């Protein structure tokens, strides 16, 4: 009986790791809050060294957009606060 439970547990763990997906937090280039930057299909997001692109490009590559945020960054080097967009993408 214990062998069956152990084998079932092992099979479950192997199948779960085989279907594990990828996910990234992506970020657009910060712009001064006075620039009126808004999210568009031309906004470029950097997710990792090897993954970047616009929303349409990421979707075409099979990435699902899970959530989008607008963030404010108060950078000491900038005269005004900056805004940028962050999104979470995933591939199942």
PDB file as gemmi writes it, atoms N, CA and C in Angstrom:
CRYST1    1.000    1.000    1.000  90.00  90.00  90.00 P 1                      
ATOM      1  N   UNK A   1       0.820  -1.190   0.000  1.00  0.00           N  
ATOM      2  CA  UNK A   1       0.000   0.000   0.000  1.00  0.00           C  
ATOM      3  C   UNK A   1       0.866   1.257   0.000  1.00  0.00           C  
ATOM      4  N   UNK A   2       1.938   1.248   0.811  1.00  0.00           N  
ATOM      5  CA  UNK A   2       2.815   2.417   0.875  1.00  0.00           C  
ATOM      6  C   UNK A   2       3.539   2.651  -0.450  1.00  0.00           C  
ATOM      7  N   UNK A   3       3.835   1.553  -1.165  1.00  0.00           N  
ATOM      8  CA  UNK A   3       4.492   1.698  -2.471  1.00  0.00           C  
ATOM      9  C   UNK A   3       3.561   2.409  -3.461  1.00  0.00           C  
ATOM     10  N   UNK A   4       2.283   2.075  -3.401  1.00  0.00           N  
ATOM     11  CA  UNK A   4       1.322   2.716  -4.303  1.00  0.00           C  
ATOM     12  C   UNK A   4       1.230   4.217  -4.027  1.00  0.00           C  
ATOM     13  N   UNK A   5       1.176   4.581  -2.769  1.00  0.00           N  
ATOM     14  CA  UNK A   5       1.099   5.996  -2.392  1.00  0.00           C  
ATOM     15  C   UNK A   5       2.368   6.721  -2.814  1.00  0.00           C  
ATOM     16  N   UNK A   6       3.512   6.070  -2.596  1.00  0.00           N  
ATOM     17  CA  UNK A   6       4.783   6.686  -2.989  1.00  0.00           C  
ATOM     18  C   UNK A   6       4.855   6.870  -4.498  1.00  0.00           C  
ATOM     19  N   UNK A   7       4.447   5.865  -5.265  1.00  0.00           N  
ATOM     20  CA  UNK A   7       4.458   5.974  -6.726  1.00  0.00           C  
ATOM     21  C   UNK A   7       3.481   7.033  -7.221  1.00  0.00           C  
ATOM     22  N   UNK A   8       2.318   7.096  -6.612  1.00  0.00           N  
ATOM     23  CA  UNK A   8       1.330   8.109  -7.002  1.00  0.00           C  
ATOM     24  C   UNK A   8       1.853   9.505  -6.699  1.00  0.00           C  
ATOM     25  N   UNK A   9       2.490   9.676  -5.558  1.00  0.00           N  
ATOM     26  CA  UNK A   9       3.065  10.978  -5.193  1.00  0.00           C  
ATOM     27  C   UNK A   9       4.179  11.372  -6.152  1.00  0.00           C  
ATOM     28  N   UNK A  10       5.026  10.431  -6.494  1.00  0.00           N  
ATOM     29  CA  UNK A  10       6.120  10.695  -7.424  1.00  0.00           C  
ATOM     30  C   UNK A  10       5.585  11.066  -8.801  1.00  0.00           C  
ATOM     31  N   UNK A  11       4.582  10.353  -9.270  1.00  0.00           N  
ATOM     32  CA  UNK A  11       3.990  10.643 -10.579  1.00  0.00           C  
ATOM     33  C   UNK A  11       3.358  12.030 -10.581  1.00  0.00           C  
ATOM     34  N   UNK A  12       2.690  12.396  -9.500  1.00  0.00           N  
ATOM     35  CA  UNK A  12       2.079  13.721  -9.401  1.00  0.00           C  
ATOM     36  C   UNK A  12       3.143  14.814  -9.443  1.00  0.00           C  
ATOM     37  N   UNK A  13       4.217  14.636  -8.694  1.00  0.00           N  
ATOM     38  CA  UNK A  13       5.289  15.644  -8.660  1.00  0.00           C  
ATOM     39  C   UNK A  13       5.947  15.793 -10.022  1.00  0.00           C  
ATOM     40  N   UNK A  14       6.194  14.700 -10.714  1.00  0.00           N  
ATOM     41  CA  UNK A  14       6.814  14.762 -12.033  1.00  0.00           C  
ATOM     42  C   UNK A  14       5.899  15.437 -13.042  1.00  0.00           C  
ATOM     43  N   UNK A  15       4.612  15.129 -12.986  1.00  0.00           N  
ATOM     44  CA  UNK A  15       3.685  15.752 -13.948  1.00  0.00           C  
ATOM     45  C   UNK A  15       3.518  17.234 -13.646  1.00  0.00           C  
ATOM     46  N   UNK A  16       3.532  17.630 -12.401  1.00  0.00           N  
ATOM     47  CA  UNK A  16       3.403  19.041 -12.047  1.00  0.00           C  
ATOM     48  C   UNK A  16       4.610  19.836 -12.512  1.00  0.00           C  
ATOM     49  N   UNK A  17       5.806  19.262 -12.389  1.00  0.00           N  
ATOM     50  CA  UNK A  17       6.997  19.989 -12.833  1.00  0.00           C  
ATOM     51  C   UNK A  17       7.081  20.036 -14.354  1.00  0.00           C  
ATOM     52  N   UNK A  18       6.498  19.063 -15.017  1.00  0.00           N  
ATOM     53  CA  UNK A  18       6.535  19.041 -16.480  1.00  0.00           C  
ATOM     54  C   UNK A  18       5.635  20.108 -17.079  1.00  0.00           C  
ATOM     55  N   UNK A  19       4.577  20.516 -16.355  1.00  0.00           N  
ATOM     56  CA  UNK A  19       3.666  21.517 -16.889  1.00  0.00           C  
ATOM     57  C   UNK A  19       3.881  22.896 -16.265  1.00  0.00           C  
ATOM     58  N   UNK A  20       4.928  23.046 -15.485  1.00  0.00           N  
ATOM     59  CA  UNK A  20       5.196  24.337 -14.866  1.00  0.00           C  
ATOM     60  C   UNK A  20       5.504  25.364 -15.946  1.00  0.00           C  
ATOM     61  N   UNK A  21       4.931  26.547 -15.795  1.00  0.00           N  
ATOM     62  CA  UNK A  21       5.112  27.601 -16.788  1.00  0.00           C  
ATOM     63  C   UNK A  21       6.170  28.594 -16.369  1.00  0.00           C  
ATOM     64  N   UNK A  22       6.233  29.673 -17.139  1.00  0.00           N  
ATOM     65  CA  UNK A  22       7.159  30.757 -16.857  1.00  0.00           C  
ATOM     66  C   UNK A  22       6.353  32.011 -16.562  1.00  0.00           C  
ATOM     67  N   UNK A  23       6.925  32.906 -15.768  1.00  0.00           N  
ATOM     68  CA  UNK A  23       6.290  34.191 -15.480  1.00  0.00           C  
ATOM     69  C   UNK A  23       7.370  35.232 -15.241  1.00  0.00           C  
ATOM     70  N   UNK A  24       7.079  36.453 -15.654  1.00  0.00           N  
ATOM     71  CA  UNK A  24       8.018  37.561 -15.489  1.00  0.00           C  
ATOM     72  C   UNK A  24       7.266  38.827 -15.098  1.00  0.00           C  
ATOM     73  N   UNK A  25       7.969  39.707 -14.410  1.00  0.00           N  
ATOM     74  CA  UNK A  25       7.512  41.069 -14.186  1.00  0.00           C  
ATOM     75  C   UNK A  25       8.253  41.926 -15.199  1.00  0.00           C  
ATOM     76  N   UNK A  26       7.512  42.681 -15.986  1.00  0.00           N  
ATOM     77  CA  UNK A  26       8.091  43.506 -17.044  1.00  0.00           C  
ATOM     78  C   UNK A  26       7.867  44.976 -16.696  1.00  0.00           C  
ATOM     79  N   UNK A  27       8.758  45.818 -17.197  1.00  0.00           N  
ATOM     80  CA  UNK A  27       8.696  47.231 -16.833  1.00  0.00           C  
ATOM     81  C   UNK A  27       8.989  48.105 -18.047  1.00  0.00           C  
ATOM     82  N   UNK A  28       8.227  49.186 -18.177  1.00  0.00           N  
ATOM     83  CA  UNK A  28       8.480  50.145 -19.250  1.00  0.00           C  
ATOM     84  C   UNK A  28       9.511  51.162 -18.771  1.00  0.00           C  
ATOM     85  N   UNK A  29      10.010  51.959 -19.701  1.00  0.00           N  
ATOM     86  CA  UNK A  29      10.986  52.991 -19.377  1.00  0.00           C  
ATOM     87  C   UNK A  29      10.307  54.103 -18.569  1.00  0.00           C  
ATOM     88  N   UNK A  30      10.895  54.512 -17.440  1.00  0.00           N  
ATOM     89  CA  UNK A  30      10.305  55.600 -16.656  1.00  0.00           C  
ATOM     90  C   UNK A  30      10.340  56.922 -17.438  1.00  0.00           C  
ATOM     91  N   UNK A  31       9.260  57.682 -17.317  1.00  0.00           N  
ATOM     92  CA  UNK A  31       9.140  58.986 -17.961  1.00  0.00           C  
ATOM     93  C   UNK A  31       8.703  60.002 -16.905  1.00  0.00           C  
ATOM     94  N   UNK A  32       9.081  61.267 -17.076  1.00  0.00           N  
ATOM     95  CA  UNK A  32       8.598  62.285 -16.127  1.00  0.00           C  
ATOM     96  C   UNK A  32       7.074  62.295 -16.082  1.00  0.00           C  
ATOM     97  N   UNK A  33       6.539  62.479 -14.903  1.00  0.00           N  
ATOM     98  CA  UNK A  33       5.087  62.449 -14.730  1.00  0.00           C  
ATOM     99  C   UNK A  33       4.416  63.526 -15.573  1.00  0.00           C  
ATOM    100  N   UNK A  34       5.148  64.585 -15.886  1.00  0.00           N  
ATOM    101  CA  UNK A  34       4.602  65.681 -16.688  1.00  0.00           C  
ATOM    102  C   UNK A  34       4.566  65.351 -18.180  1.00  0.00           C  
ATOM    103  N   UNK A  35       5.155  64.236 -18.594  1.00  0.00           N  
ATOM    104  CA  UNK A  35       5.210  63.881 -20.018  1.00  0.00           C  
ATOM    105  C   UNK A  35       3.864  63.387 -20.550  1.00  0.00           C  
ATOM    106  N   UNK A  36       2.958  63.034 -19.650  1.00  0.00           N  
ATOM    107  CA  UNK A  36       1.655  62.528 -20.071  1.00  0.00           C  
ATOM    108  C   UNK A  36       1.725  61.130 -20.665  1.00  0.00           C  
ATOM    109  N   UNK A  37       2.738  60.360 -20.281  1.00  0.00           N  
ATOM    110  CA  UNK A  37       2.903  59.005 -20.807  1.00  0.00           C  
ATOM    111  C   UNK A  37       1.672  58.166 -20.481  1.00  0.00           C  
ATOM    112  N   UNK A  38       1.173  57.484 -21.493  1.00  0.00           N  
ATOM    113  CA  UNK A  38       0.066  56.561 -21.268  1.00  0.00           C  
ATOM    114  C   UNK A  38       0.422  55.223 -21.908  1.00  0.00           C  
ATOM    115  N   UNK A  39      -0.222  54.207 -21.449  1.00  0.00           N  
ATOM    116  CA  UNK A  39       0.009  52.868 -21.969  1.00  0.00           C  
ATOM    117  C   UNK A  39      -0.542  52.766 -23.387  1.00  0.00           C  
ATOM    118  N   UNK A  40       0.259  52.224 -24.307  1.00  0.00           N  
ATOM    119  CA  UNK A  40      -0.194  52.054 -25.684  1.00  0.00           C  
ATOM    120  C   UNK A  40       0.400  50.775 -26.258  1.00  0.00           C  
ATOM    121  N   UNK A  41       0.022  50.457 -27.478  1.00  0.00           N  
ATOM    122  CA  UNK A  41       0.567  49.284 -28.153  1.00  0.00           C  
ATOM    123  C   UNK A  41       2.019  49.482 -28.555  1.00  0.00           C  
ATOM    124  N   UNK A  42       2.539  50.695 -28.405  1.00  0.00           N  
ATOM    125  CA  UNK A  42       3.937  50.981 -28.738  1.00  0.00           C  
ATOM    126  C   UNK A  42       4.838  51.010 -27.507  1.00  0.00           C  
ATOM    127  N   UNK A  43       4.257  50.886 -26.312  1.00  0.00           N  
ATOM    128  CA  UNK A  43       5.044  50.878 -25.084  1.00  0.00           C  
ATOM    129  C   UNK A  43       5.912  49.629 -25.056  1.00  0.00           C  
ATOM    130  N   UNK A  44       7.201  49.812 -24.854  1.00  0.00           N  
ATOM    131  CA  UNK A  44       8.142  48.682 -24.823  1.00  0.00           C  
ATOM    132  C   UNK A  44       8.381  48.275 -23.375  1.00  0.00           C  
ATOM    133  N   UNK A  45       8.277  46.992 -23.124  1.00  0.00           N  
ATOM    134  CA  UNK A  45       8.495  46.438 -21.798  1.00  0.00           C  
ATOM    135  C   UNK A  45       9.744  45.569 -21.809  1.00  0.00           C  
ATOM    136  N   UNK A  46      10.524  45.660 -20.743  1.00  0.00           N  
ATOM    137  CA  UNK A  46      11.699  44.809 -20.555  1.00  0.00           C  
ATOM    138  C   UNK A  46      11.368  43.854 -19.411  1.00  0.00           C  
ATOM    139  N   UNK A  47      11.412  42.559 -19.729  1.00  0.00           N  
ATOM    140  CA  UNK A  47      11.055  41.527 -18.759  1.00  0.00           C  
ATOM    141  C   UNK A  47      12.300  40.824 -18.200  1.00  0.00           C  
ATOM    142  N   UNK A  48      13.272  40.611 -19.067  1.00  0.00           N  
ATOM    143  CA  UNK A  48      14.538  39.979 -18.681  1.00  0.00           C  
ATOM    144  C   UNK A  48      15.552  40.341 -19.761  1.00  0.00           C  
ATOM    145  N   UNK A  49      16.765  39.856 -19.605  1.00  0.00           N  
ATOM    146  CA  UNK A  49      17.781  40.133 -20.619  1.00  0.00           C  
ATOM    147  C   UNK A  49      17.381  39.608 -21.992  1.00  0.00           C  
ATOM    148  N   UNK A  50      16.627  38.526 -22.010  1.00  0.00           N  
ATOM    149  CA  UNK A  50      16.279  37.901 -23.285  1.00  0.00           C  
ATOM    150  C   UNK A  50      14.818  38.099 -23.689  1.00  0.00           C  
ATOM    151  N   UNK A  51      14.035  38.781 -22.871  1.00  0.00           N  
ATOM    152  CA  UNK A  51      12.616  38.953 -23.177  1.00  0.00           C  
ATOM    153  C   UNK A  51      12.226  40.414 -23.042  1.00  0.00           C  
ATOM    154  N   UNK A  52      11.817  40.992 -24.157  1.00  0.00           N  
ATOM    155  CA  UNK A  52      11.289  42.353 -24.144  1.00  0.00           C  
ATOM    156  C   UNK A  52      10.419  42.549 -25.372  1.00  0.00           C  
ATOM    157  N   UNK A  53       9.557  43.554 -25.321  1.00  0.00           N  
ATOM    158  CA  UNK A  53       8.706  43.854 -26.467  1.00  0.00           C  
ATOM    159  C   UNK A  53       7.475  44.635 -26.068  1.00  0.00           C  
ATOM    160  N   UNK A  54       6.664  44.961 -27.059  1.00  0.00           N  
ATOM    161  CA  UNK A  54       5.403  45.649 -26.824  1.00  0.00           C  
ATOM    162  C   UNK A  54       4.349  44.620 -26.429  1.00  0.00           C  
ATOM    163  N   UNK A  55       3.199  45.097 -25.985  1.00  0.00           N  
ATOM    164  CA  UNK A  55       2.119  44.170 -25.634  1.00  0.00           C  
ATOM    165  C   UNK A  55       1.744  43.268 -26.807  1.00  0.00           C  
ATOM    166  N   UNK A  56       1.545  43.817 -28.025  1.00  0.00           N  
ATOM    167  CA  UNK A  56       1.229  42.921 -29.141  1.00  0.00           C  
ATOM    168  C   UNK A  56       2.335  41.895 -29.435  1.00  0.00           C  
ATOM    169  N   UNK A  57       3.598  42.301 -29.328  1.00  0.00           N  
ATOM    170  CA  UNK A  57       4.698  41.372 -29.589  1.00  0.00           C  
ATOM    171  C   UNK A  57       4.730  40.252 -28.554  1.00  0.00           C  
ATOM    172  N   UNK A  58       4.566  40.609 -27.278  1.00  0.00           N  
ATOM    173  CA  UNK A  58       4.575  39.590 -26.223  1.00  0.00           C  
ATOM    174  C   UNK A  58       3.408  38.614 -26.400  1.00  0.00           C  
ATOM    175  N   UNK A  59       2.232  39.142 -26.738  1.00  0.00           N  
ATOM    176  CA  UNK A  59       1.067  38.276 -26.953  1.00  0.00           C  
ATOM    177  C   UNK A  59       1.290  37.353 -28.150  1.00  0.00           C  
ATOM    178  N   UNK A  60       1.900  37.873 -29.203  1.00  0.00           N  
ATOM    179  CA  UNK A  60       2.165  37.059 -30.395  1.00  0.00           C  
ATOM    180  C   UNK A  60       3.127  35.915 -30.086  1.00  0.00           C  
ATOM    181  N   UNK A  61       4.029  36.131 -29.122  1.00  0.00           N  
ATOM    182  CA  UNK A  61       4.979  35.093 -28.715  1.00  0.00           C  
ATOM    183  C   UNK A  61       4.362  34.108 -27.727  1.00  0.00           C  
ATOM    184  N   UNK A  62       3.073  34.276 -27.415  1.00  0.00           N  
ATOM    185  CA  UNK A  62       2.387  33.325 -26.543  1.00  0.00           C  
ATOM    186  C   UNK A  62       2.336  33.719 -25.083  1.00  0.00           C  
ATOM    187  N   UNK A  63       2.775  34.930 -24.748  1.00  0.00           N  
ATOM    188  CA  UNK A  63       2.734  35.378 -23.357  1.00  0.00           C  
ATOM    189  C   UNK A  63       1.347  35.906 -23.040  1.00  0.00           C  
ATOM    190  N   UNK A  64       0.814  35.511 -21.910  1.00  0.00           N  
ATOM    191  CA  UNK A  64      -0.474  36.012 -21.435  1.00  0.00           C  
ATOM    192  C   UNK A  64      -0.220  37.182 -20.499  1.00  0.00           C  
ATOM    193  N   UNK A  65      -0.923  38.280 -20.702  1.00  0.00           N  
ATOM    194  CA  UNK A  65      -0.801  39.443 -19.832  1.00  0.00           C  
ATOM    195  C   UNK A  65      -1.726  39.194 -18.643  1.00  0.00           C  
ATOM    196  N   UNK A  66      -1.137  39.074 -17.467  1.00  0.00           N  
ATOM    197  CA  UNK A  66      -1.912  38.746 -16.273  1.00  0.00           C  
ATOM    198  C   UNK A  66      -2.420  40.011 -15.591  1.00  0.00           C  
ATOM    199  N   UNK A  67      -1.555  41.008 -15.460  1.00  0.00           N  
ATOM    200  CA  UNK A  67      -1.943  42.232 -14.770  1.00  0.00           C  
ATOM    201  C   UNK A  67      -1.048  43.380 -15.208  1.00  0.00           C  
ATOM    202  N   UNK A  68      -1.621  44.595 -15.211  1.00  0.00           N  
ATOM    203  CA  UNK A  68      -0.889  45.801 -15.578  1.00  0.00           C  
ATOM    204  C   UNK A  68      -1.031  46.807 -14.438  1.00  0.00           C  
ATOM    205  N   UNK A  69       0.088  47.454 -14.090  1.00  0.00           N  
ATOM    206  CA  UNK A  69       0.100  48.469 -13.047  1.00  0.00           C  
ATOM    207  C   UNK A  69       0.736  49.743 -13.585  1.00  0.00           C  
ATOM    208  N   UNK A  70       0.291  50.889 -13.101  1.00  0.00           N  
ATOM    209  CA  UNK A  70       1.020  52.134 -13.334  1.00  0.00           C  
ATOM    210  C   UNK A  70       1.685  52.487 -12.017  1.00  0.00           C  
ATOM    211  N   UNK A  71       2.987  52.700 -12.053  1.00  0.00           N  
ATOM    212  CA  UNK A  71       3.767  52.955 -10.849  1.00  0.00           C  
ATOM    213  C   UNK A  71       4.376  54.353 -10.897  1.00  0.00           C  
ATOM    214  N   UNK A  72       4.644  54.903  -9.735  1.00  0.00           N  
ATOM    215  CA  UNK A  72       5.336  56.184  -9.619  1.00  0.00           C  
ATOM    216  C   UNK A  72       6.662  55.940  -8.917  1.00  0.00           C  
ATOM    217  N   UNK A  73       7.717  56.534  -9.453  1.00  0.00           N  
ATOM    218  CA  UNK A  73       9.059  56.385  -8.899  1.00  0.00           C  
ATOM    219  C   UNK A  73       9.595  57.770  -8.576  1.00  0.00           C  
ATOM    220  N   UNK A  74       9.899  57.999  -7.326  1.00  0.00           N  
ATOM    221  CA  UNK A  74      10.471  59.282  -6.929  1.00  0.00           C  
ATOM    222  C   UNK A  74      11.987  59.137  -6.903  1.00  0.00           C  
ATOM    223  N   UNK A  75      12.585  59.339  -8.051  1.00  0.00           N  
ATOM    224  CA  UNK A  75      14.025  59.205  -8.232  1.00  0.00           C  
ATOM    225  C   UNK A  75      14.713  60.491  -7.778  1.00  0.00           C  
ATOM    226  N   UNK A  76      15.743  60.385  -6.973  1.00  0.00           N  
ATOM    227  CA  UNK A  76      16.458  61.569  -6.479  1.00  0.00           C  
ATOM    228  C   UNK A  76      17.129  62.346  -7.601  1.00  0.00           C  
ATOM    229  N   UNK A  77      17.468  61.672  -8.706  1.00  0.00           N  
ATOM    230  CA  UNK A  77      18.143  62.331  -9.821  1.00  0.00           C  
ATOM    231  C   UNK A  77      17.176  63.075 -10.741  1.00  0.00           C  
ATOM    232  N   UNK A  78      15.895  62.795 -10.652  1.00  0.00           N  
ATOM    233  CA  UNK A  78      14.909  63.412 -11.536  1.00  0.00           C  
ATOM    234  C   UNK A  78      14.265  64.614 -10.839  1.00  0.00           C  
ATOM    235  N   UNK A  79      14.027  65.691 -11.591  1.00  0.00           N  
ATOM    236  CA  UNK A  79      13.416  66.876 -10.976  1.00  0.00           C  
ATOM    237  C   UNK A  79      11.952  66.675 -10.580  1.00  0.00           C  
ATOM    238  N   UNK A  80      11.246  65.775 -11.267  1.00  0.00           N  
ATOM    239  CA  UNK A  80       9.860  65.460 -10.917  1.00  0.00           C  
ATOM    240  C   UNK A  80       9.726  63.940 -10.807  1.00  0.00           C  
ATOM    241  N   UNK A  81       8.697  63.480 -10.129  1.00  0.00           N  
ATOM    242  CA  UNK A  81       8.487  62.024 -10.066  1.00  0.00           C  
ATOM    243  C   UNK A  81       8.319  61.451 -11.471  1.00  0.00           C  
ATOM    244  N   UNK A  82       8.666  60.184 -11.621  1.00  0.00           N  
ATOM    245  CA  UNK A  82       8.543  59.499 -12.903  1.00  0.00           C  
ATOM    246  C   UNK A  82       7.480  58.412 -12.801  1.00  0.00           C  
ATOM    247  N   UNK A  83       6.837  58.137 -13.928  1.00  0.00           N  
ATOM    248  CA  UNK A  83       5.877  57.038 -13.964  1.00  0.00           C  
ATOM    249  C   UNK A  83       6.353  55.988 -14.962  1.00  0.00           C  
ATOM    250  N   UNK A  84       5.970  54.778 -14.704  1.00  0.00           N  
ATOM    251  CA  UNK A  84       6.256  53.671 -15.618  1.00  0.00           C  
ATOM    252  C   UNK A  84       5.145  52.648 -15.451  1.00  0.00           C  
ATOM    253  N   UNK A  85       5.059  51.757 -16.400  1.00  0.00           N  
ATOM    254  CA  UNK A  85       4.068  50.693 -16.332  1.00  0.00           C  
ATOM    255  C   UNK A  85       4.779  49.373 -16.071  1.00  0.00           C  
ATOM    256  N   UNK A  86       4.154  48.573 -15.249  1.00  0.00           N  
ATOM    257  CA  UNK A  86       4.670  47.253 -14.933  1.00  0.00           C  
ATOM    258  C   UNK A  86       3.592  46.250 -15.310  1.00  0.00           C  
ATOM    259  N   UNK A  87       4.001  45.133 -15.838  1.00  0.00           N  
ATOM    260  CA  UNK A  87       3.023  44.096 -16.106  1.00  0.00           C  
ATOM    261  C   UNK A  87       3.599  42.740 -15.743  1.00  0.00           C  
ATOM    262  N   UNK A  88       2.691  41.826 -15.512  1.00  0.00           N  
ATOM    263  CA  UNK A  88       3.062  40.449 -15.208  1.00  0.00           C  
ATOM    264  C   UNK A  88       2.616  39.622 -16.407  1.00  0.00           C  
ATOM    265  N   UNK A  89       3.545  38.862 -16.970  1.00  0.00           N  
ATOM    266  CA  UNK A  89       3.240  37.976 -18.094  1.00  0.00           C  
ATOM    267  C   UNK A  89       3.529  36.542 -17.684  1.00  0.00           C  
ATOM    268  N   UNK A  90       2.825  35.622 -18.304  1.00  0.00           N  
ATOM    269  CA  UNK A  90       3.060  34.208 -18.008  1.00  0.00           C  
ATOM    270  C   UNK A  90       2.822  33.372 -19.248  1.00  0.00           C  
ATOM    271  N   UNK A  91       3.502  32.251 -19.277  1.00  0.00           N  
ATOM    272  CA  UNK A  91       3.265  31.219 -20.277  1.00  0.00           C  
ATOM    273  C   UNK A  91       2.920  29.960 -19.518  1.00  0.00           C  
ATOM    274  N   UNK A  92       1.772  29.385 -19.827  1.00  0.00           N  
ATOM    275  CA  UNK A  92       1.377  28.167 -19.098  1.00  0.00           C  
ATOM    276  C   UNK A  92       2.283  27.000 -19.425  1.00  0.00           C  
TER     277      UNK A  92                                                      
END                                                                             
